[in-house]
């Protein structure tokens, strides 16, 4: 049975359970294969346990910070739980737009009783941010468009002579600026020190200038997989789970380029300013959706590593393909030979300024 049909049946059952209309709860995420994995692992079982709740899905996470700022300004918070990347979670926490939580009293312990704070460990990067998965932003390329020498380095993105054709890059500075400096000779360990300077920013933009006319810019995570599937780009950046879906589930002529993949975290925040009833419901959902079993269950549907230590041993095979999921994780040793580690606090400090500069550069 299709996910859409399953959700419709589940939603109808929940809507009229007990003869009462269920209360809506809006969950905001990224859409595509990622949201589908959350719906399967979290939402369907949650609604089965809670027939008084009807989950509404919104795929606006790429605009989460701006929209939550606007909602807060208007005094009308319409979202209940929001999936964001770590840097945005830190910003929302710093700006008072996300509620703070005590992990050890408001999140589930591990099955052996280990407190949540220890189970998540260093991935708890802010008091408002509850991690779900470790993922990476990396590149996929069309195997039938690269000739006899498939790319092995991320810097192939900047080599339009060896690999002519359109590329797709995300329409924001994060990751693009790091790759630009790396491929312009800056050592990995020096990237953020260089990027902090006006000269370093100019250097990154100058490198991006060399391929600007060959780039199709994306905003939604589903964009690059579609562009690759349609053969409109030779290579493009997106989340590794989206590429897994394209390659393993859709059998497209696409391969992964793991070199200089950028690790990141995705997790939940609960907006500040919810009514006590909505806050209680949101906390109940997050408690359920971030327990050990649920995070392991998500890995059945998408190749993202669960954020809890206790979930890792429970990761098994793909729910429908039956393949071992471990080799498809960004954290697999073969895939993690050259990783870029983002500086979340740096981006929380500089994101607004670089967003403005990036948009100004795009408009030139």
Buried (B, 14 or more C-beta within 10 A) or exposed (E): EEBEEEBEEBBEEBBEBEEEEBEEBBBBBBBBBBBBBBBBBBBBBBBEEBBEBBBEBBBBBBEBBEBBBEBBEEEEBEBBBBBBBBBBBBBBBBBEBBBEBEBEEBBBBBEEEBBBEBBBEEBBBBBBBBBBBBBBBBBBBBEEBBEEEBBEBBBBBBBBEEBEBBBBBBBBBBBBBBBBBBBBEBEBEEBBEBBEEEEBBEBBBEBBEBBEEBBBBBEBBBBBBBBBBEBBBBBBBBBBBBBBBBBBBEEBBBBBBBBBBBBBBBBBBBBBBBEEEBBEBBBBBBBBBBBBBBBBBBBBBBBBBBBBBBBBEBBBEBBEEEEEBBEBBBBBEEBBEEBBEBBBBBBBBBBEEBBEBBEEBBEE
